[in-house]
Amino acid sequence: MTQLEQSTRLPSVDDKPSLRVPWLAVLVGPVLALTLYFPTLFGTFLSDDYLANMMLTHEAEPRVDWDTVIADFGREWMGLEGGGMYRPLVSMSFALNYLAGGCNPAWFHLVNVLIHALTAFTCALVCVRCSTQRPAIAAVLGGALIAVHPAFAESSCWISARNSGIQVLFATVSMLGFISYRQSGRSGYLGLCIIGFLAALMTKETAVLLPFSFLALDALVHGWTGLRRRGVHLAMFAILAGYFGMRYLLLGVLLGGDSEGLESIQSNDILNNALAKAELLVIPVGSSYPPAYGEVFGYLCLAGLGLLVVPAFLRLTTAWVPLLLITWIGLHFAPSYRLIVDTHTLSGSRLVIGATTVMAIGLAFLATRSRWPGITRLAIASLLCGLTALSIGRMTAFLRAYEDMRSLRADLNSAAAESKPSQPIGVVAINRAIDGVTFLNCNATFPLLEKPNNPTDKPLVSLGFVFQPVPASEHLLFDVGPWRALREMGATLFEWHRSPNIIKPTVIVDRRTLTPPKPLPVLKRSTTGNGTDFLAKVPLDVWQIEALEIEVEGSCTGGDVDWLYAGTNGEPKEYAKFRVPPAFQDAPSRATFGRPTARNSNSVFYVDVSHHLTLLAVGQLGGLAGVKIHTQGPKVQVVGVRLLPRLGTLPIQHLAGTEVTLDNTQAHLFAPKLPAGAEAMTIYLMGPDTTLTMPVRPGGVKLTSKVQSAISVILRSSRQKRYYYYYEATGTRSWRSAVDWIVFRPK
């Protein structure tokens, strides 16, 4: 053995020369991880990355709010009540990132990539400790599989997914300490195990699985007889019990929390959820490549996996290992049993990175026990080549998302150049996911126009719920009422659309013009009977229409209205028969009659259309050509349809930016009197994150504790404390006030 070879070998845990492994074998994984994800250092922030602003002060020049960061050690993560999350070390890591590099995303991405590389390094060491022969193969396979598995793309490319990545790092450090202690008996290794365990518990809740991983490691290395040494295992479960006790005292729950706002990513189909995670773990093809290429890479992965696992079943000494791995991996699916992953786009893959480390350890163990070294090397090459190709495709999707974010920021800043508190910018549509990448949560756009991500603070109202379900505003999905109200006050309305079929993002900026609107025409009846058409001479601007009055004769018990849009030749066509774009597919395509009032011997039905998204969609198709009226009841005849340009007006006491304490709004915020015919009234509170609604009565408005809690979170994360509000009353007709704005102070 040469002197160079001696200097590049890693001593084994039991100092047996036969188990010495070259350092280069251990470094293969980290080097691959750094090489593969180096381009992310030129990326930007995405989606929830901006919510790390909750750890900054709202002073003239933002800085780390250490009081907030330290407070996370004694409360729910970032003060998000009801979430059941305890992750203070994640907050600490973000705070240190801000301290070191400010708001430069390169520093954040660098830390994520280093976490990934260190995980590959520690996993390679765990695999070496678990091997009884061929430790170099164990080190290369274990470390490289972690480095190139596409499941780690989210935790490496998406800054907010650091919580998953750092938890897995601490978990592998803890497993390394445990298996080293079991083999050497040195107390220092036990200390490393406990420190890693505690750190993982303070990073993400899935760390509760570690005591079970210790049991599995013991069984894997020492056989079932190894489990007889119960003392160390009982100690680990005692630590876990202490953690549960701490959670109950601080958070009020043992595990889990309020799932409000997560309905769109949850399912009770436990079996299909588990199968989807297993597919993402074993054959993570996704949609990054055309089907033919992606399938080839998937078959490479499957072939490599089969050549490693199937021979193990043919030997009595290893047949039990795959069964142990299946159980161990299945256990790692348990904490997220309700959360959905998308096998088509690989979205949500961070949920399986803990199981990926288990697979790496198990496959490395089997590779060192194989009787056919040549086949084993072929299997490793096949598996790693397939996974590397798929990871490159997955990372490319993130690189596209970075470019889209840069485009969005430029367009949004340009559109917001003239915005001011009395006329903010309202962001209507932001796609939540592109190519499986969580590009930008449509209700978290505001940091793009605030320091430190923007030189100056610009007032913004999020209307993201128009196209996407968002927490606290799910009931407003497809509702354009707030959109109309903001437009009426002269706000800038901004839309940014992106889809796989659009080469360049589409930007739509809309403002109310100062030109007085033309008088609305009288619609002419062109057909009779049920399904009566009333048409206009020329296509109408749908922004001008907020309500309909439909007069009928006969015993009409109700009905609804279909939209007719102007086709390419001007002929009226039914919107319901149009091939609706995906964003509109689930939006109601009809408006329903309200309660009738009498007019001589006829009945007049009032229809409020100010909240209908599909009416605005008709404007994009060529304008409103007319309406089709469907009535209920015998011998009913529609006499006429009248278009109304606005809902009735409610008076309002303007505050124009008055500062109001969140728990004492009734001293300043007053709801108007109900007009004749009105039965109920609602206040709309439009903020930088979402829009909240609450039923109110005339007089001082006291915000409910639920509304206060939702606003409190935004007050901690947004520099602007402005909320825009208006009132709506409903009954025989509809009424709306003008939009005003206030500044909330925390309790």
N, C-alpha and C positions, 0 to 999 in steps of 0.2 A: 504494500500500500504506500503510495507516495505521500510526501508531506502535505501537498495540496489537498489530496483526498481526505487526509486526517483532519485538516482544518475546516473542511466543509461538511462534516458529519455531526449529526445531532445525537447526543448520548441518550440511550433509552432510559426508561424509568427505573429499571432494575439493574442497570449497568452491565447487561449481558451483551457481549460484542455481537452476537448473532442478530440482535435487534437494533443495531445502530442504523440510522437512516440519513442520507445526504440532506443537508440543509436546502439544497436546490429543489429537492422533491417537495419540501414543506412550503417553499416560496412560489411554487408554480401557481397555486390558487390565487394568492394576493396579487401577483404580477398580472395574471389574466384579468382579475377584477379591475385593477387600475387602468389597464390598457383598454378594456372594453368600454368603460364608462368615463374615460377621460373627456370625451366631447361634451358631457353634461356640464362641465365647468364653465362653458360658454352659454349655458342656459339661463333662464330667468325664473321668476316666481310663477306658480300656477295655483289656481283654485284656493284651497284652505291655507296655502303658504302665507297669504296676506293676513290671516287671522292671528298670526304671531304678534301682530301689532298690539294685541291686548296686553303684552308685557312691556309696552312703552308708555312713557308719560305723554301728556298732551300739552306740553309746554311749547314755547316758540320753536325751540329746536329739540326734537324728540330724543329721549335717552332711555336706557333701561330702567324700569321701575322695579327696583329690587324688593320693595315691600310686597308688591304683587307676586313676584317670583318666589320669595321665601314663604309667602302665605299659602302657596300650593302644597307645602308639606303638611298643612293642618286642615285642608279642605278639599272639596272636589276640584278636579283639574280646571284651572283658569276660572274658577268660580262658577262653572256651568252646572247649576243646581239641577238635580234629578238625573244627571248622566251616569252616576255611579262610577266615574273614572278617577283613579288616583295615580297621577303620572308626574310627580314633581321633578324628577330628573330630566324629563323631556323639556319642561319649562326652563330648567337650569341650562340645558345644552343650547337652547335657542338664545337665552340671555347672554351666554358667553360668546355665542356667534356674533350677536349685535355688538358686544363690547369689543371684539377683535376686529371686525370688518365692517361695522355699520350696516347699511342696507344693501351692501353689494352681494347679489345672489351667488356669486362665484364662491364665496367663503362658505355659504350654507351647503352648496352642492359638494364642495371639497370634503366637508365633514361627513356627508352622507356616503360618499364614495370610500372614504377611509374606513368608515364603520363597516361597509360591505367587505373591504379587503381584509380587515382584522377578523371579521367573522369567518372568512375563508381560511385564514391562517389558524385560528383557534380550532376550527372544525378539523383541519388537517392534523393538528396535534392530538385531538380526541381520537381520530381514526388510527393514528400511530399507537396510542396507548391501548386501543382495543385489539390491535393486531398481535398475533403470535408468530407470524412469519411474513416475509415480503413487506416490511413496513413502508418501503418507498412507494409501492403500488397503492397502499392505503392512503399515504399522504397525498399523492397526486390525484387519485380519484376523489377522495373526500374534499380536498380544497378546491379542485377545479370544478366539481359539480356545483358547489355553492357559488363559485365565481360566475359561472355561465348559465345558470338556470334562469329562464325568463321570469320566474316568480319574483326574483329579486329586483326586477327592473323598476317597479313602483317605488320600493324603499330606497333605491339608488338615484333615480331621476326626479322623484317627486319629494320635495323637501318635507312636506307635512307627514309623509309616510315614515319619517325617521323613527317615530315611536315603535313601529314594528321592527325596523332594522336594529335599533339599539337594544331592544328587548331580546332579540335573538342573539346578539353579540354577548350580552351579559349571561344569557342562558348557556351558551357554549363555553364561556369562561368558567361558569359554575360547574358544568359537566366535566371540563378538563380538570378542575380542582378535585372533584369527587373521585374520578377514576384514578387520578394520580395518588390520592390519599389511600384508596383501597388497595393499590398495588405496592405502595412504599410505606404506608403508615405514618408519614411525616405530618405533623400537626399544621405546618405552614400551608400544605395543600388543602387541608380541611378549612383553614381560614379563608383561602382563596375561594373555595366552594361556597362558603356562607356569604362572603362579601358579594360574589356574583349573583347569588340567589336573592339577597336583599335588594341589590341594585335592579335586578330584573323585575322584582315585585313593585318597585317604585317607578317603573317605566311603562308597563302595560300588564293588564290583568291576566293575560294568557300565561304568565309566568307561574301561575298556581299549578301548572302541570309538571314543574320540575321534580318534585319528589317522586312522581311516577316514572319520570325519565331516569332518575337515579336507580330505581328498582330494575328498570329494563336494562340499563348499562351493566348492573351487577350480574343479571342473568346472562347477558350476552358474553361477558368476559369470563365470569367464574362459574357459569352454569347455575342451575337452580339451587345448588348447595350454597352458593354465595349469599343467598337471601337469608341464610340462617343468622348472619351477623346483623341482628335487628337494631342494635343500639344507634348506629349512625342514621339509619332510616327513620327510626322513631324521632330522633332529634330534628330531622328535616321536616317531618310532619308536624312537630311541635312548633317550629318556626312558622309553618303555614297556618296553623291554628291561631298563633299570635297575630299574624297578618289579618286574618278574618276578623278577629276581635277588634283590632285597630280600625278596620274599615267600618265595622258596625258602630263604633263609638264616634268616628269622625263623619261618616257618610250616611249612616243609618241603614246600610244594606251590606250583605255579605258579598254578593257578586251581582253584576248587572245593574240596571237602572231603568229610568223612564225611557221608553223607546219612541216617544213622540217625535215626529219629524223624520223617522227612519222607515216609514211604511213602504216607500218605493224600492227599498233595497233589502226587504225582508220577505221571507216565505215560511210557511209552516210545513212545507213539504220536505221533511228532514232527509228522507232517502235520496231524493233528487239533488238536494243541496250537497250531500256528502259525495254522491257520484260525480257531480260537476267539479268539486274540489279535487277528487281523485284523478279525474281526466286532466285537469289543469296541472296537477303534480307530475303525472306520468307522460302525457302526450300534449304538452303546451303549445299546440300549433297556432291557434289564433287566426287573425285575418291580416297579418302584416305582409304576407306574400300572396300572390295568386294561388288558387287552390292546388294546382299541380305541384308547384315548388314547395308549398307548405306541407303538403302530404308526404313528399319525399323526405323532408327533414323529420317529420313525425315518425315515419317508418324507421328512419335511422335510430331515433331515440328508442322506439319500441323494440327494435332488433337488439340493440345493445343491452337494454334492460332484461330482455328475455334470456340472452346468453349468460347473464350474470345470475339470474334468479332460478331459472329452470334447473340447471345442474345441481343446485343446492337441494332441491327436492329429491334428487336421485341418491343422495347419501344420507344414511341414518344419522350421522353426526351433525349434519347441518339442516336437515329437513324442517326442524322446529324454528329455525331462524326467520324464514320468510313469514311464518305465522306470527311470530313475535313482532316483526316489523309492521305487519298489517294492523295488529292491535294497537301498537304504539302510535302509528300514523293516524289511525282512526280516533284515538284519544285526542290528538291535536286538532281534529276537526270539531270537537265537542263545543269549545267556547263560542264558536261562530256558527253554531248549527242552524240558526235562522237567517244568517246573512247570505245573500246571493253572490255568486261569482259568475262572470260572463265568459264562457268557454270560447265564444266567437271572437271577442276582442281581448281576452285575458284581463279585463277590468276586475279589480278586487283580488288580484293574485297575491298581494301582500298577506292575505289571510292564511296562506299555506306555506309561508317561508319557514315557520317552525317545523312543519312536517317535512320540508325539504332537507333540513339538517338531519332529521331522523333517517330519511332515505339515504343520505350521503354516508352516514355512519354505518348503516346496515349493509349497503352495497360494498363499501370498502372492506368490511369484515368478511363478506362472502368472497370477494375477489382474492383476499389473501389465503382463503381456504380452498380455492379451486384446484382441481387435479389437472386442469388443462391450461397452462399459462399462456399458450398461443391464442386460444379462443378468448381467454380473459382479456388479453391486450387488445384483440380485435373488438371485443364488446365495449371496452372503455373508450377506444377511439371512436366507435360508431356513436355511442351515447353522447360523448362530449362534443363531437362535430355537429350533431343534430341540434343539441341545446344551444351551442354557440351561434349557429345560424339563426335560430329562432329568437335569441336574445338581441342580436343585431337588428332584426326586423322590429322587435318591440321597442328598442331604444330609438329607432328611427321615427316611430310615431311620436315619441316625446320631443324629438328635435323639431318635428313639424309643429307641435303644439307651442314650443318656445317661439317660433317665428310668428305663429298666429297671435300669440300674446303681445309680441312687439307691435304687430300691425294694429291690434285692438287698442293698445295704449296710445299710439299715435293718433288714430282716428278719434278716440274718445277725448283726448286733450284738445284736438282741433275743434270738435263740436262744443266743448265746454268753455271755450275761450271767452265767450260773452256772458256766461252764466253768473248770477248773483243771488244773494239770499231771497230776494223777492221773486226771482225767476230762475229756479234751479234747473239742472238737467235731469231728466227722468230716463233711466236706462230700462228699456222695455224687454229686449230679448237677447240673452246670451246663452249659447249652447252649453249644456252641462258637460257633455263628454264628446270628444272627437277621436275617432280611431281607437276607442277604448281608454283614452287618456282623460282624466278629470281635468278639463281645460280651465274652467272657471265656474264655480258655483254661481248661478245667476242671481242669488241674493247677497253676494259678497263682492260687489263691484266697487264699493265706495273707497277702499284703500288706494285704488289706482289714481284717484284725484285728491289724495291727501299726503301730507308729509309722513314719513320720509321718502315715500315712493313717488312723490310729485313735488316740484319746487314750491307750489302754493296750494292752499286748500281751496277746493271748489265744491259748492253745495250740490249734493246728488240725492236723488230719490230712486230707490230700487223698485222697479215694477216687474222683476223677474218672474213673479208668479203667473204672469199672463200666459206663459208657455210651459212652465215647469212647476211641479209641486215643490214648495219650499216650506221648511218648518215655520209654524205659527201662521202661515197663510195658505195652507192647503185648500181651505174652503173658498179661496178667491181664484183658484185655478181657472183660466180662460176668462177672467173678469176684466173688462177694459174700462169699468167705471172710473177708477182712479186715474187711468190714462187720459180719459176725456176731461176730467176735472183739472188736471195739471195743464193740459193743452189750453184750456179756457183761460188760465191765469197767465198765459204767455210763456210757459216753460218750453225748453228745448226737449224734444222727444228723440231719443237715440236708439236705433236698432242696429245690431251687428249679428249677421247670420253667417254660419259656416256649416258646410256639410261635405261629405266625401265627393258629392257630385259638382261642387262649386270650386273651381280652380282658385279664384280669388274671393276673399270674404266680401259679402255684400253689406254696404253701409247705407242706412237710411236715416236722414236727419229731417225732422218735421217741426215746423213752428207755425203757430197761428198767424195768419196774415192780417194786416191792418185793413185790407179791402173789405168793405161791408159785404156779407154774404147775400147772394141773390135770393129773392123770395121763393119759397118752396112752391112748386106747382101743385095743381089739383090732379090727382091720379084719375085716369079714365078707365072705366070697367070695359074689359074686352071679352070676358066670358061670363057665364052664369052657372048657378048650381054650386055644389060642394067642390071647392077647388077653384074659386073665382079669381081671375087675374085682374089686377089693377095696374096699369102701365103709365109710365111717364113718356113725354115726347122725346126727351134726350136723357142720357144717363146722368144720375144725380150724384153729388158729393155726399158720401155717407157720413162724413164728419158733421154735416149740418143737421142730421136727423137724430133725435134722441127719444122720440115717442111717437106712437100712432094712436089715432082715435078711429075705431071701426064701428060704424053704425049698421045695425041689422034690424030687420023686421021678422017677426015670427018668434017662436019659443026657443030661442038659442040658449043652450046651457054652457057654452064655452067654445073654445077653438084654438087654433094656432096659426102662425104666419110663416110661410116659406119665402126665402129671398130669390128674386130673379135678377140675374146679372146680364149686362149687355155683351153679347157674343161678338165675334170678329166682324160680322156683317150687321151688327146693331140689333139682331133679333134677340128677344128675351129668352134666357135659359135658366133652368132651375139649378140653384146652388147645390141642393141635395144630390143631384145627379152628376155633379162635377167631380172629377178625380181629385179629391181634396189632398193638399200637401200634408206630410206627416204631422207638422205642428198643429194642424187644425182637425185631425181625424177624430179626436175624442171630444171636441168642443160641440156643444148643442147647436144644431143647425136650424132650429126653429125657435120662435118666440111664442109664448103662451098668453092667451087672453087673461086679463085681470078680472076684478069683480065689476059687474055692469052697473051703470046708472041709467036712469030713464030719460028719454028725450021724446016728448009727446008720446006716441004709442010705440016707439021703437026703443031698442036698447043700445047703449053706447059702451063698448069695451075699450078700456085704456090699456095699452101695451107699452111698457117701459123697455126700450131697446138700447138704452145707454150702456148696458153692461155686456152686450153681446159681441164677442170677438168675431163671430162669423159675419156679422154685418159689415165690420171693417174689412174683412177678407174679401167681401164682394167688391169693395172699392178697388182692390188690387186686380180684380179680374176684368175690370172695364167699367165699373160704376154700377149703381143700382138702377136697373131697368124697370123695377116694379115689385109687386108682392103678390103672392098667391095665398088666398084666405081659405082655410079649412074650418068649417063650422060644425057644431054638434046640435042635434035637435031636428024635429020634423018641420018641413015647409019653412025653412029659414032662407032668407034672401039678404045678401050683403048690399046695403044701400050705397055706402060710400066709405072711402078711406081718406083720412086727413093726416098729413105729415106735420109733426110739431118740431120746431128747431131747438127747443130746450125744455128741460124739466122746469117745474114751478120753482120759484125763488124763495129761499129761506133767508131771513135777515141774520147777520152775524156781528158780534162785537169783536172788532179787529184788535189783535194784540201786537202784530208786526214785530216779532222777535223778542217779546217780553220774556224775561227769565222766570221760570216757574219751577218750584220744587216738586219732584216727582210724586211725593206722597201728600202734596197739598194743592193739587190742581184746582180743587173746587173753589179756591179763593180768587182765581183768575179766569178759569175756563168755564164759560156759561153756554149751555145749549139753548137755542131759541124756543119760543112757544110753538106748539103744534098748530098748523093751519087747519081750517075746517076740512073734515074728510080724512085727515091723517090719523093713523092708529099707532104707529111706532116710529122711533127715530134711532139712527145709528150714527156714531162718530167714526170716521176713517182717519187713522193716524198713519201717515206715510213717512217712513224714515229712510235712512241710508241703507238699511239691511232688508227691510220688508214692510208690509202694510198690515196694521192691526185694526180690527174692528171691535166695537163694543156697543151694546144697546144702552141708550141714555134716555133720561127724562128731562123736560125743561128745567133749567136752573144750573147750579154748580155741578160740574162733572168731576166725580171722584173715580180715578182709575182703579180697576180691580187689581188684586195682588198678582194675578197671572200676567196682566198687561204690564204692570210695573216691573215684574221680574224679567220679562222679555226685553223691555226697553233698557233695563239696567245693564244687561249684557252688552248692548250696542253702545251705551255710554262709555263703557270701559274700552271698547275696541275702536270707536270712531272719534276722530278729533272734532267733527262737527256734532253739536248737540241739538241740531234743529230737527223738529218734526213738523211736517205740514199736515194740516187737518181741515176737514170739512164735515158737514152734517148732511144726512139724507133722511127724509121722512117718506113713509109709504102708507098707502090706504087706498082710497078710491082713485088717487092719482099718485105721482111721485114728485118730490121737491128736493132741491139741492142748494146748499149755500155756496158762497164763494170760498176759495181756498185761502187760508191764513197760515201763519207759521209762528212757532214758539221755540224757546230754547229751554231744554230741560236741565235742571241741576239734580245730581244724585241726592238720595235721601240724606 
